[in-house]
Amino acid sequence: MPGGILLLAVAVLVHSGWLALSLPALSFLYYCALAGGMLLAWRFHSSRIFFALLVLFLAQQATSLFDAGHAAPGSPGWTALQAAALLLPLNFVVIALMHERGFVISGTAPIALFLFAQSVVVAVLCRGAEMAPPLAARAHHVAIPVSLPAYAWFALAAAGLFLLVRSLVTGKPADGALLWSLAAFSLSLQFLGTVRISTAYWAAAACILAASIVENSYLLAYHDELTTLPSRRAFNDALLRLQEPYSIAVADIDHFKRFNDTYGHDTGDQVLRLVAAQLARVTGGGQAYRCGGEEFAILFPGKTASDVIDHLEQVRAQVEAAEFRLRGSDRRQAPRGPDRRNGKTRRPRTGHAIRQLAQEKPSAPLSVTVSIGVAASAREKSLPDVVLQAADKALYRAKANGRNRVETASSNRRRSGMKAAGIA
């Protein structure tokens, strides 16, 4: 959405007449966004955005050869314009399908060679068009309208549809930025006859790609990539904004280390995602966070411990009831080391192995439980760190009392008071 908002703002400024910048100022803004985005992409190891900005620069240089008042079909400028309209959406689709691997040679060399080959082909085509006999319109410098062929608009529309679906599925800022940058590029081609408007859309395309690096950095800092929950940094920021009354719950997966060692880290990640999905559905106005490892926290602004205990019991029961199956056979059961290929075990024949796999029963469903400790702010002013420590102590007490339960810090205080009075 940030890219779409930026593009909408540029469109309103350009077509309402509020944009008072001259053409040199817009060109300077475009090159600043381009250079700044490439520097940010290099600093944050975002090779996808770096190559997207490079593709945008190459397309802009190709379309700069086109003069709407003097270029005609068959001229070098017209050839370069058609090549840019076809190659930029193609390259954006390829970049969207790339896996982010930083600036390692094995990851950047193929796409760099791919772009270099395209540049050579476009240069050869433009050179051939320059040597061709001049057309009448070009010889007499007759002004022609800027109208791309239908297949160029089809390529732009197909790439836009693909990027739209991908951005909705992945939710990653880079995919959304590629979509809105492609839209800005299409608008720049639509208004290529008006250089000032076209340059404004070129600058918008570069700014959208550069801004996605900042947005992605924010998501990495404030959201957990595995569970998609807000991260520890977001939790700490939320603590600073809390106003009394409030409650803090701390949840921990029971026997997670044993589970992780038995079934492997991939299954452990699956467990973390399952528990996070259940905690994210907590009712009562709570917000779940992943604080690290198998530990989660839930904030309830404006709620006391008695207000949230039922909601925590409900989410604890939901985690206990949730089941999942292992994704494939357990690889940790096979012995590791050189003894894996000794002669004691003979590998079965292929046909026998296939029949044996077909007869194997699916693995039994697995489930996990969580222990939860909750504490609320006292009537007198108390710091969130103090309340968090009380919730941690309640969590330890839930572990000691058998796990898979919810304990409150107030219950411990009541028991202490009863012992002091000689009731217990």
C-alpha positions in Angstrom: 0.0 0.0 0.0 2.8 2.6 0.6 3.7 2.4 -3.1 0.2 2.8 -4.2 -0.3 5.8 -1.9 2.9 7.4 -3.3 1.8 6.9 -6.9 -1.6 8.3 -6.2 -0.1 11.4 -4.6 2.2 12.0 -7.6 -0.8 11.5 -10.0 -2.9 14.1 -8.0 0.0 16.6 -7.9 0.8 16.2 -11.6 -2.7 16.4 -13.1 -4.1 19.0 -10.7 -1.4 21.5 -11.6 0.0 21.7 -8.0 3.4 20.3 -9.0 5.4 23.4 -9.7 8.8 21.7 -10.2 10.5 22.3 -13.5 11.8 19.5 -15.8 15.4 19.8 -14.6 14.3 19.6 -10.9 12.2 16.5 -11.7 15.1 14.9 -13.5 17.3 15.6 -10.5 14.7 14.1 -8.2 14.6 11.0 -10.4 18.3 10.5 -10.4 18.5 11.1 -6.6 15.9 8.5 -6.0 17.6 6.1 -8.3 21.1 6.6 -6.8 19.8 6.6 -3.2 17.7 3.5 -3.8 20.7 1.6 -5.2 22.9 2.7 -2.2 20.2 1.5 0.2 19.8 -1.7 -1.7 23.5 -2.4 -1.5 23.7 -1.4 2.2 20.8 -3.7 3.1 21.8 -6.5 0.8 18.6 -6.3 -1.3 19.8 -7.5 -4.7 16.2 -7.7 -6.1 15.5 -4.0 -5.6 19.0 -3.1 -6.8 18.3 -4.9 -10.1 14.8 -3.5 -10.4 16.3 0.0 -10.1 18.9 -0.9 -12.7 16.2 -2.2 -15.1 14.3 1.0 -14.5 17.3 3.1 -15.4 18.0 1.1 -18.6 14.4 1.4 -19.7 14.5 5.2 -19.0 17.7 5.5 -21.1 16.0 3.6 -23.9 12.9 5.7 -23.9 15.0 8.9 -23.8 16.0 8.1 -27.4 12.3 8.6 -28.4 11.2 12.0 -29.4 7.5 12.2 -29.6 7.7 15.0 -32.1 10.2 13.6 -34.5 10.4 9.8 -34.1 8.4 7.5 -36.4 7.8 3.8 -36.5 11.0 2.1 -37.5 13.3 4.7 -36.1 15.9 3.9 -33.4 13.8 5.7 -30.7 10.7 3.8 -31.6 12.6 0.5 -31.5 14.1 1.4 -28.1 10.6 2.4 -26.8 9.1 -1.0 -27.9 12.0 -2.9 -26.4 11.6 -1.1 -23.0 7.8 -1.7 -22.9 8.4 -5.4 -23.5 11.6 -6.0 -21.4 10.8 -4.1 -18.3 7.7 -6.1 -17.3 9.5 -9.3 -18.2 12.5 -8.4 -16.0 10.2 -7.4 -13.1 8.5 -10.8 -13.3 11.9 -12.5 -13.3 13.1 -10.4 -10.3 9.9 -11.2 -8.4 10.6 -14.9 -8.8 14.2 -14.5 -7.6 15.3 -15.6 -4.1 16.9 -12.9 -2.1 20.5 -14.0 -1.7 22.3 -10.7 -1.3 25.1 -9.7 -3.6 26.9 -13.1 -3.8 28.3 -13.8 -7.2 26.4 -17.0 -7.7 23.1 -15.1 -7.2 23.8 -11.9 -9.1 25.9 -13.1 -12.0 23.0 -14.8 -13.9 20.7 -11.8 -13.8 23.5 -9.4 -14.6 24.4 -11.4 -17.7 20.7 -11.5 -18.6 20.5 -7.8 -18.5 23.7 -7.3 -20.3 22.5 -9.6 -23.1 19.3 -7.6 -23.4 21.2 -4.3 -23.6 23.3 -5.7 -26.4 20.3 -6.9 -28.3 18.5 -3.6 -28.0 21.6 -1.7 -29.1 21.9 -3.9 -32.1 18.3 -3.4 -33.0 18.5 0.4 -32.6 21.7 0.4 -34.8 19.9 -1.5 -37.4 16.9 0.9 -37.4 19.3 3.8 -37.7 20.9 2.3 -40.8 17.5 1.6 -42.4 16.1 3.9 -45.1 14.3 6.9 -43.6 10.6 6.9 -43.6 8.6 9.8 -44.9 7.4 10.9 -41.5 10.9 10.8 -40.1 12.4 12.6 -43.1 10.0 15.5 -42.8 10.0 15.5 -38.9 6.2 15.0 -38.8 4.8 14.8 -35.3 3.2 11.5 -34.5 1.2 10.4 -31.5 2.7 8.1 -28.9 0.8 4.8 -29.3 2.4 1.5 -28.3 1.3 -1.7 -30.1 -1.3 -3.9 -28.5 1.2 -6.6 -27.6 3.3 -4.2 -25.5 0.2 -3.2 -23.4 -0.7 -6.9 -23.1 2.8 -7.6 -21.7 2.4 -4.8 -19.2 -1.1 -6.0 -18.2 0.0 -9.6 -17.8 3.0 -8.7 -15.7 0.9 -6.4 -13.6 -1.7 -9.1 -12.9 1.1 -11.6 -12.0 2.7 -9.1 -9.6 -0.7 -8.2 -8.0 -1.4 -11.9 -7.3 2.1 -12.5 -6.0 2.1 -9.4 -3.7 -1.3 -10.5 -2.2 0.0 -14.0 -1.6 3.5 -13.1 -0.2 2.7 -9.8 1.4 6.3 -8.8 0.9 7.2 -5.1 0.4 9.5 -5.9 -2.6 6.7 -7.6 -4.5 4.3 -4.7 -3.9 6.9 -2.2 -4.9 7.5 -4.0 -8.2 3.7 -3.8 -8.9 3.4 -0.1 -8.2 6.6 0.7 -10.0 5.4 -1.1 -13.0 2.2 1.0 -12.8 4.2 4.2 -12.7 6.3 3.0 -15.7 3.1 2.4 -17.6 1.8 5.9 -16.9 5.2 7.3 -17.9 4.7 5.6 -21.3 1.2 6.8 -21.6 2.3 10.5 -21.1 5.6 10.1 -23.0 4.5 13.0 -25.3 4.6 15.3 -22.2 8.1 15.1 -21.0 7.5 16.8 -17.6 4.6 14.4 -16.7 6.5 11.4 -17.9 9.6 12.3 -15.8 7.5 12.8 -12.7 6.2 9.2 -13.1 9.8 7.9 -13.7 10.7 9.6 -10.4 7.7 8.0 -8.7 8.7 4.6 -9.9 12.2 5.0 -8.5 11.0 6.4 -5.2 8.5 3.5 -4.8 11.4 0.9 -5.2 13.6 2.9 -2.8 10.9 3.2 -0.2 10.3 -0.5 -0.2 13.8 -1.1 1.3 12.8 1.1 4.3 9.5 -0.7 4.6 11.1 -4.1 4.4 13.7 -3.1 7.1 10.8 -2.0 9.3 9.0 -5.3 8.9 12.2 -7.3 9.7 12.8 -5.2 12.8 9.2 -5.2 14.2 7.8 -8.5 12.9 8.9 -12.1 13.3 9.5 -13.6 9.9 8.7 -17.2 11.0 5.4 -16.6 12.8 4.4 -13.2 11.3 3.7 -12.0 14.8 5.1 -8.6 16.0 8.6 -9.2 17.4 10.4 -8.3 20.7 11.2 -4.8 19.5 7.5 -4.1 18.8 6.6 -5.6 22.2 9.1 -3.3 24.0 7.7 -0.3 22.1 4.1 -1.3 23.1 5.2 -1.5 26.7 6.2 2.2 26.6 2.8 3.2 25.4 0.8 1.2 28.0 -1.5 3.1 30.3 -3.2 1.7 33.4 -5.0 -0.5 33.8 -3.4 -3.2 31.7 -2.4 -6.9 31.9 0.6 -8.8 30.5 0.5 -12.5 29.8 3.6 -14.6 29.1 3.1 -17.9 27.3 5.7 -20.7 26.8 5.5 -24.0 24.8 5.7 -27.0 27.1 8.7 -29.3 26.6 9.6 -27.5 23.4 13.3 -28.3 23.6 12.6 -32.0 23.9 10.1 -31.8 21.0 12.7 -30.0 18.9 15.4 -32.5 19.6 13.1 -35.4 18.9 11.5 -34.3 15.6 14.0 -31.8 14.3 14.1 -28.0 13.8 11.8 -28.0 10.8 9.0 -29.6 12.9 9.9 -27.2 15.7 9.3 -24.3 13.3 6.0 -25.8 12.4 5.0 -26.0 16.0 6.0 -22.3 16.5 3.8 -21.3 13.6 0.9 -23.3 14.9 1.0 -21.9 18.4 1.5 -18.4 17.0 -1.6 -18.7 14.8 -3.7 -19.7 17.8 -2.3 -16.9 20.0 -2.9 -14.4 17.3 -6.7 -15.2 17.6 -6.8 -14.4 21.3 -9.9 -12.5 22.2 -10.5 -9.8 24.8 -8.5 -7.1 22.9 -5.2 -8.9 23.3 -2.2 -8.6 21.0 0.3 -11.4 20.8 4.0 -11.0 20.3 6.9 -13.4 19.8 9.6 -12.4 22.3 12.1 -15.1 21.3 12.5 -18.8 21.0 9.3 -20.5 22.2 8.3 -17.6 24.4 5.3 -15.4 23.6 3.7 -12.4 25.2 0.1 -11.0 25.1 -0.8 -7.4 26.0 -4.3 -6.5 27.2 -4.6 -2.7 27.3 -7.3 -1.5 29.7 -7.9 -5.0 31.2 -7.4 -6.4 34.6 -6.3 -10.0 35.3 -9.8 -11.1 36.1 -11.0 -9.7 32.8 -8.5 -11.7 30.7 -8.3 -15.0 32.5 -11.2 -16.5 30.5 -9.7 -15.4 27.2 -6.4 -17.0 28.1 -8.0 -20.2 29.2 -9.8 -20.3 25.8 -6.6 -19.8 23.8 -4.8 -22.4 25.9 -7.5 -24.9 25.1 -7.3 -24.0 21.4 -3.6 -24.7 21.4 -4.1 -28.0 23.1 -6.8 -29.1 20.7 -4.8 -28.1 17.6 -3.2 -31.1 15.9 -0.7 -31.4 13.0 1.1 -34.2 11.2 4.8 -34.4 10.4 5.9 -33.3 7.0 7.6 -36.5 5.9 9.7 -39.1 7.7 11.8 -38.3 10.6 15.4 -37.8 9.4 16.9 -37.8 12.8 16.1 -41.5 13.3 18.8 -42.4 10.7 22.3 -42.8 12.1 24.7 -40.1 11.2 28.3 -40.5 10.3 30.3 -43.1 8.3 28.4 -46.1 9.8 25.4 -45.2 7.7 26.8 -47.1 4.7 28.1 -50.2 6.5 27.3 -53.7 5.3 25.0 -54.5 8.2 21.9 -53.1 6.5 21.2 -54.0 3.0 19.3 -51.6 0.8 16.0 -53.2 -0.4 15.2 -53.4 -4.0 13.3 -50.6 -5.6 10.0 -52.5 -6.1 10.0 -53.8 -2.6 10.8 -50.3 -1.2 7.9 -48.8 -3.1 5.4 -51.5 -1.8 6.7 -51.0 1.7 6.1 -47.2 1.5 2.7 -47.7 0.1 1.8 -50.0 3.1 3.1 -47.7 5.7 0.5 -45.9 7.8 0.5 -42.1 8.2 2.2 -40.7 11.2 -0.1 -40.1 14.2 -1.2 -36.5 14.7 0.9 -34.5 17.2 -0.1 -31.7 19.6 1.5 -29.3 22.0 0.4 -27.4 25.1 1.4 -24.0 26.5 1.7 -22.7 30.0 0.7 -19.1 30.7 1.4 -16.6 33.4 -0.5 -13.3 33.7 -0.1 -10.2 35.8 -1.9 -6.9 35.9 -0.9 -3.4 36.8 -1.5 -2.5 40.5 -3.7 0.3 41.6 -0.6 2.3 42.5 1.6 3.2 39.6 3.7 0.2 38.6 6.3 0.0 35.8 5.6 -2.4 33.0 8.9 -4.2 33.7 7.7 -5.0 37.2 4.4 -6.4 35.9 6.3 -8.4 33.3 8.5 -10.0 36.0 5.4 -10.9 37.9 3.9 -12.5 34.8 7.2 -14.5 34.4 7.0 -15.7 38.0 3.4 -16.8 37.4 4.6 -18.7 34.3 7.3 -20.5 36.3 4.6 -21.5 38.8 2.4 -22.8 36.0 5.3 -24.9 34.8 5.9 -26.2 38.3 2.3 -27.1 38.9 2.1 -29.4 35.9 2.1 -27.2 32.8 -0.7 -26.7 30.4 -2.4 -24.2 32.7 -2.9 -20.5 33.4 -1.6 -18.9 36.6 -2.0 -15.4 37.8 0.3 -13.3 39.9 -2.6 -12.4 42.1 -3.2 -16.0 43.1 0.3 -16.2 44.5 -0.2 -13.1 46.5 -3.4 -14.5 47.9 -1.7 -17.8 48.9 1.1 -15.8 50.6 -1.5 -13.8 52.6 -3.3 -17.0 53.6 0.0 -18.6 54.9 0.8 -15.5 56.8 -2.6 -15.6 58.5 -2.2 -19.3 59.3 -5.1 -20.3 57.1 -3.2 -22.7 54.8 
